[in-house]
Amino acid sequence: MGKGEIKFLDDYNEYSEDSAKVKEVTELGLKYNLLTAYTSFIAVDKTEVVDKNGKQTTVEQPLPLPENVSNYAVGADVGIDDEIADKNNAEMSVYSEITINTGLDSDKEKNILANIENKISASIKTYLLSVDDIDFDSITVNIDNTGNIKNIEVNGKAVSGNSKEAIKKIIVSWEFASLGINKEWQFTIKF
């Protein structure tokens, strides 16, 4: 029990929120004093003090570390601007290439590729950027002639069963019937 269990519960909860899982993650975070999606640490490092003459002064507050946390937990400010970090995160690609095997003309495949890229940006990208220890090689998705997903194959050296299931759960929610391909096809996302 602890951090690993919280991450497992949180992975599934991110894509299909369940109040029982929220409660369980919250209880684990509070019980073990861990930061979760539903608990946090609050620290006040400065406060404004007004003396009897009305002069306002900023006073730095000493901040004790949480129980059982070593001084090594205190890091340095590397000076990354939040706006720049958000922009880099938004532009960052989580995959190296997408290949499509439809047998259709290149214009139609470009539209399909754009559709898949939008799906990745809207769902998988957030998941992949939140997980540190995943080493995906590829994800291959086979689609039947009605636009339904037949099979999803997730390949990688250090991909846990939980991560594979989380990725499959995301992809299963994608809709392809509206693309009107009307034959079996596949695409592969390479990392």
MOPE-V229709 format. One record per residue. N is the residue number from 1. RES is the residue in one small letter. PHI is phi as a letter, one per 20 degrees, with the letter a starting at -180 (999 if undefined). D_FIRST is the distance of its C-alpha to the first C-alpha in whole Angstrom. Layout:
n=N res=RES phi=PHI d_first=D_FIRST
n=N res=RES phi=PHI d_first=D_FIRST
//
This chain:
n=1 res=m phi=999 d_first=0
n=2 res=g phi=p d_first=4
n=3 res=k phi=g d_first=7
n=4 res=g phi=f d_first=7
n=5 res=e phi=f d_first=6
n=6 res=i phi=f d_first=8
n=7 res=k phi=f d_first=11
n=8 res=f phi=g d_first=11
n=9 res=l phi=f d_first=11
n=10 res=d phi=f d_first=14
n=11 res=d phi=g d_first=15
n=12 res=y phi=f d_first=17
n=13 res=n phi=f d_first=17
n=14 res=e phi=f d_first=19
n=15 res=y phi=d d_first=22
n=16 res=s phi=b d_first=22
n=17 res=e phi=f d_first=20
n=18 res=d phi=c d_first=19
n=19 res=s phi=f d_first=19
n=20 res=a phi=f d_first=16
n=21 res=k phi=f d_first=14
n=22 res=v phi=g d_first=15
n=23 res=k phi=f d_first=15
n=24 res=e phi=f d_first=11
n=25 res=v phi=f d_first=11
n=26 res=t phi=f d_first=13
n=27 res=e phi=f d_first=12
n=28 res=l phi=f d_first=8
n=29 res=g phi=f d_first=11
n=30 res=l phi=f d_first=13
n=31 res=k phi=f d_first=11
n=32 res=y phi=d d_first=10
n=33 res=n phi=l d_first=13
n=34 res=l phi=d d_first=12
n=35 res=l phi=f d_first=14
n=36 res=t phi=c d_first=14
n=37 res=a phi=f d_first=17
n=38 res=y phi=c d_first=17
n=39 res=t phi=c d_first=17
n=40 res=s phi=b d_first=19
n=41 res=f phi=d d_first=20
n=42 res=i phi=d d_first=24
n=43 res=a phi=c d_first=26
n=44 res=v phi=d d_first=30
n=45 res=d phi=e d_first=32
n=46 res=k phi=b d_first=35
n=47 res=t phi=b d_first=37
n=48 res=e phi=e d_first=41
n=49 res=v phi=c d_first=43
n=50 res=v phi=d d_first=47
n=51 res=d phi=e d_first=49
n=52 res=k phi=f d_first=52
n=53 res=n phi=e d_first=54
n=54 res=g phi=n d_first=52
n=55 res=k phi=e d_first=51
n=56 res=q phi=e d_first=47
n=57 res=t phi=c d_first=45
n=58 res=t phi=e d_first=42
n=59 res=v phi=d d_first=40
n=60 res=e phi=f d_first=37
n=61 res=q phi=e d_first=34
n=62 res=p phi=f d_first=32
n=63 res=l phi=d d_first=28
n=64 res=p phi=f d_first=26
n=65 res=l phi=f d_first=23
n=66 res=p phi=g d_first=20
n=67 res=e phi=g d_first=19
n=68 res=n phi=m d_first=17
n=69 res=v phi=d d_first=19
n=70 res=s phi=e d_first=21
n=71 res=n phi=f d_first=25
n=72 res=y phi=f d_first=24
n=73 res=a phi=f d_first=22
n=74 res=v phi=e d_first=25
n=75 res=g phi=d d_first=27
n=76 res=a phi=d d_first=30
n=77 res=d phi=f d_first=32
n=78 res=v phi=e d_first=33
n=79 res=g phi=m d_first=35
n=80 res=i phi=e d_first=34
n=81 res=d phi=f d_first=36
n=82 res=d phi=g d_first=33
n=83 res=e phi=f d_first=36
n=84 res=i phi=f d_first=36
n=85 res=a phi=f d_first=33
n=86 res=d phi=f d_first=33
n=87 res=k phi=f d_first=36
n=88 res=n phi=f d_first=34
n=89 res=n phi=f d_first=31
n=90 res=a phi=f d_first=33
n=91 res=e phi=e d_first=36
n=92 res=m phi=f d_first=33
n=93 res=s phi=e d_first=33
n=94 res=v phi=e d_first=30
n=95 res=y phi=c d_first=32
n=96 res=s phi=e d_first=35
n=97 res=e phi=a d_first=37
n=98 res=i phi=c d_first=38
n=99 res=t phi=d d_first=40
n=100 res=i phi=c d_first=42
n=101 res=n phi=c d_first=44
n=102 res=t phi=d d_first=46
n=103 res=g phi=m d_first=49
n=104 res=l phi=e d_first=50
n=105 res=d phi=f d_first=52
n=106 res=s phi=f d_first=51
n=107 res=d phi=f d_first=51
n=108 res=k phi=f d_first=49
n=109 res=e phi=f d_first=46
n=110 res=k phi=f d_first=46
n=111 res=n phi=f d_first=45
n=112 res=i phi=f d_first=43
n=113 res=l phi=g d_first=41
n=114 res=a phi=f d_first=41
n=115 res=n phi=f d_first=39
n=116 res=i phi=f d_first=37
n=117 res=e phi=g d_first=36
n=118 res=n phi=f d_first=36
n=119 res=k phi=f d_first=33
n=120 res=i phi=f d_first=31
n=121 res=s phi=f d_first=32
n=122 res=a phi=f d_first=31
n=123 res=s phi=c d_first=28
n=124 res=i phi=f d_first=26
n=125 res=k phi=g d_first=27
n=126 res=t phi=g d_first=25
n=127 res=y phi=f d_first=22
n=128 res=l phi=f d_first=23
n=129 res=l phi=f d_first=24
n=130 res=s phi=e d_first=20
n=131 res=v phi=d d_first=19
n=132 res=d phi=e d_first=20
n=133 res=d phi=d d_first=19
n=134 res=i phi=d d_first=21
n=135 res=d phi=c d_first=24
n=136 res=f phi=f d_first=26
n=137 res=d phi=e d_first=30
n=138 res=s phi=a d_first=31
n=139 res=i phi=c d_first=30
n=140 res=t phi=d d_first=33
n=141 res=v phi=c d_first=34
n=142 res=n phi=d d_first=36
n=143 res=i phi=d d_first=38
n=144 res=d phi=e d_first=41
n=145 res=n phi=f d_first=44
n=146 res=t phi=d d_first=43
n=147 res=g phi=n d_first=41
n=148 res=n phi=e d_first=37
n=149 res=i phi=f d_first=35
n=150 res=k phi=e d_first=35
n=151 res=n phi=b d_first=33
n=152 res=i phi=c d_first=30
n=153 res=e phi=d d_first=29
n=154 res=v phi=d d_first=27
n=155 res=n phi=d d_first=28
n=156 res=g phi=r d_first=26
n=157 res=k phi=f d_first=25
n=158 res=a phi=c d_first=21
n=159 res=v phi=d d_first=21
n=160 res=s phi=f d_first=17
n=161 res=g phi=g d_first=18
n=162 res=n phi=f d_first=16
n=163 res=s phi=f d_first=18
n=164 res=k phi=f d_first=21
n=165 res=e phi=f d_first=20
n=166 res=a phi=f d_first=20
n=167 res=i phi=f d_first=23
n=168 res=k phi=f d_first=25
n=169 res=k phi=f d_first=24
n=170 res=i phi=f d_first=25
n=171 res=i phi=f d_first=29
n=172 res=v phi=g d_first=29
n=173 res=s phi=f d_first=30
n=174 res=w phi=f d_first=33
n=175 res=e phi=d d_first=36
n=176 res=f phi=c d_first=39
n=177 res=a phi=g d_first=42
n=178 res=s phi=f d_first=43
n=179 res=l phi=f d_first=44
n=180 res=g phi=m d_first=47
n=181 res=i phi=f d_first=46
n=182 res=n phi=l d_first=47
n=183 res=k phi=b d_first=46
n=184 res=e phi=f d_first=44
n=185 res=w phi=b d_first=42
n=186 res=q phi=b d_first=39
n=187 res=f phi=c d_first=38
n=188 res=t phi=c d_first=36
n=189 res=i phi=d d_first=34
n=190 res=k phi=d d_first=34
n=191 res=f phi=d d_first=31
//
